[in-house]
């Protein structure tokens, strides 16, 4: 920050998440730690906007709120924990990442076959990483372009993806219904209802 202020011009871009607006992935899928961190990024950045306006008006802060952007977040999260890519996880590492109770929920949800082996779980994790990256509605390159366009336009809040826009609009319109899934998710194909 001192270098940005000293430069006489600058933009600090902080990345939160749609989970900094809505603290769940859906019914029964809390994101407690991740959401707490992303709400903190959002709050810090919004406070920093006013701080910079008052104390260093030549620098501004921008808040990025992405929805599902195609990245290698699964493999990168493993690497951050000192673990190898999903296909190289040992059986014990795999159990650390996906404990038996989580494996049971994946089987119960039909994501893994009954009696799934470590190899089945490993393959599911490899596929989940590939699908998250390759089937995302927004690519990482497109997200970068949206961020740069937003920064250049002077925006302080940049939403990336239709999912982020819909969830943001729904939660802002009816915050009391944010976790009432029957209310938030309507007949619109499981999408948050915007009223």
For each residue, the residues with C-beta under 8 A, 3 or more apart:
1: 4 5 12 59
2: 5 6
3: 6 7
4: 1 7 10 12 56 59
5: 1 2 10 56 58 59
6: 2 3
7: 3 4 10 59
8: 58
9: 58 59
10: 4 5 7 58 59 60
11: 59 60 61 62 151
12: 1 4 48 52 59 60 61 62
13: 61 62 64 147 151
14: 41 44 45 48 61 62 63 64
15: 41 64 66
16: 20 21 38 39 41 42 45 63 64 65
17: 20 21 34 35 38 41 65 66
18: 21 22 65 66 67 161 163 164 167 168
19: 22 23 24 25 31 34 35 38
20: 16 17 35 38 39 40 41 42 65
21: 16 17 18 42 65 164 167 168 171
22: 18 19 35 167 171 178
23: 19 30 31 32 35 36 39
24: 19 27 29 30 31 35 179
25: 19 29 30 31
26: 29 181
27: 24 181
28:
29: 24 25 26
30: 23 24 25 35
31: 19 23 24 25 34 35
32: 23 35 36
33: 36 37
34: 17 19 31 37 38
35: 17 19 20 22 23 24 30 31 32 38 39
36: 23 32 33 39 40
37: 33 34 40 41
38: 16 17 19 20 34 35 41 42
39: 16 20 23 35 36 42 43
40: 20 36 37 43 44
41: 14 15 16 17 20 37 38 44 45 63
42: 16 20 21 38 39 45 46 63 65
43: 39 40 46 47
44: 14 40 41 47 48
45: 14 16 41 42 48 49 61 62 63
46: 42 43 49 50 63
47: 43 44 50 51
48: 12 14 44 45 51 52 61
49: 45 46 52 53 60 61 63 156
50: 46 47 53 54
51: 47 48 54 55 56
52: 12 48 49 55 56 57 59 60 61
53: 49 50 57 60
54: 50 51 57
55: 51 52
56: 4 5 51 52 59
57: 52 53 54
58: 5 8 9 10
59: 1 4 5 7 9 10 11 12 52 56
60: 10 11 12 49 52 53 156
61: 11 12 13 14 45 48 49 52 156
62: 11 12 13 14 45 147 150 151 155 156 157 158
63: 14 16 41 42 45 46 49 156 157 158
64: 13 14 15 16 147 150 158 160
65: 16 17 18 20 21 42 157 158 159 160 164 168
66: 15 17 18 69 138 143 159 160 161 164
67: 18 137 138 159 160 161 162 163 164 165 167
68: 132 136 137 138 161 163
69: 66 136 138 139 140 143 160 161
70: 132 133 134 135 136 138 139 140
71: 76 132 133 136 140
72: 75 76 129 133
73: 76 77 129 132
74: 77 78 86 125 128 129 132
75: 72 78 79 85 86 129
76: 71 72 73 79 80
77: 73 74 80 81
78: 74 75 81 83 84 85 86 89 97
79: 75 76 82 83 84 85
80: 76 77
81: 77 78
82: 79
83: 78 79 89 93 96 97
84: 78 79 88 89 93
85: 75 78 79 88 89
86: 74 75 78 89 122 125 126 128 129
87: 122 126
88: 84 85
89: 78 83 84 85 86 93 94 97 122 125
90: 93 94
91: 94 95 118
92: 95 96
93: 83 84 89 90 96 97
94: 89 90 91 97 98 118 121 122 125
95: 91 92 98 99 100 118
96: 83 92 93 99
97: 78 83 89 93 94 125
98: 94 95 102 103 106 121 125
99: 95 96 102 103
100: 95 103 104
101: 104 105
102: 98 99 105 106
103: 98 99 100 106 107 112 116 121
104: 100 101 107 108
105: 101 102 108 109
106: 98 102 103 109 111 112 116 121 124
107: 103 104 110 111 112 113 114 116
108: 104 105
109: 105 106
110: 107
111: 106 107 124
112: 103 106 107 116 120 121 124
113: 107 116 120
114: 107
115:
116: 103 106 107 112 113 120 121 124
117: 120 121
118: 91 94 95 121 122
119: 122 123
120: 112 113 116 117 123 124
121: 94 98 103 106 112 116 117 118 124 125
122: 86 87 89 94 118 119 125 126
123: 119 120 126 127
124: 106 111 112 116 120 121 127 128
125: 74 86 89 94 97 98 121 122 128 129
126: 86 87 122 123 129 130
127: 123 124 130 131
128: 74 86 124 125 131 132
129: 72 73 74 75 86 125 126 132 133
130: 126 127 133 134
131: 127 128 134 135
132: 68 70 71 73 74 128 129 135 136
133: 70 71 72 129 130 136
134: 70 130 131
135: 70 131 132
136: 68 69 70 71 132 133 139
137: 67 68 161 162 163
138: 66 67 68 69 70 142 143 146 160 161
139: 69 70 136 142 143
140: 69 70 71 143 144
141: 144 145
142: 138 139 145 146
143: 66 69 138 139 140 146 147 160 161
144: 140 141 147 148
145: 141 142 148 149
146: 138 142 143 149 150 158 160
147: 13 62 64 143 144 150 151 158 160
148: 144 145 151 152
149: 145 146 152 153
150: 62 64 146 147 153 155 158
151: 11 13 62 147 148 155 158
152: 148 149
153: 149 150
154:
155: 62 150 151 158
156: 49 60 61 62 63
157: 62 63 65
158: 62 63 64 65 146 147 150 151 155
159: 65 66 67 164 165 168
160: 64 65 66 67 69 138 143 146 147 164
161: 18 66 67 68 69 137 138 143 164 165
162: 67 137 165 166
163: 18 67 68 137 166 167
164: 18 21 65 66 67 159 160 161 167 168
165: 67 159 161 162 168 169
166: 162 163 169 170 191 192 194
167: 18 21 22 67 163 164 170 171 192
168: 18 21 65 159 164 165 171 172
169: 165 166 172 173 192 194
170: 166 167 173 174 177 178 184 192 193 194 195
171: 21 22 167 168 174 175 178 192
172: 168 169 175
173: 169 170 194 195
174: 170 171 177 178 183 184 195
175: 171 172 178
176: 180
177: 170 174 180 183 184
178: 22 170 171 174 175 184
179: 24 184
180: 176 177 183 184
181: 26 27 184 185
182: 185
183: 174 177 180 186 193
184: 170 174 177 178 179 180 181 192 193
185: 181 182 188 190 191 192 193
186: 183 191 192 193
187:
188: 185 191 193
189:
190: 185
191: 166 185 186 188
192: 166 167 169 170 171 184 185 186
193: 170 183 184 185 186 188
194: 166 169 170 173
195: 170 173 174
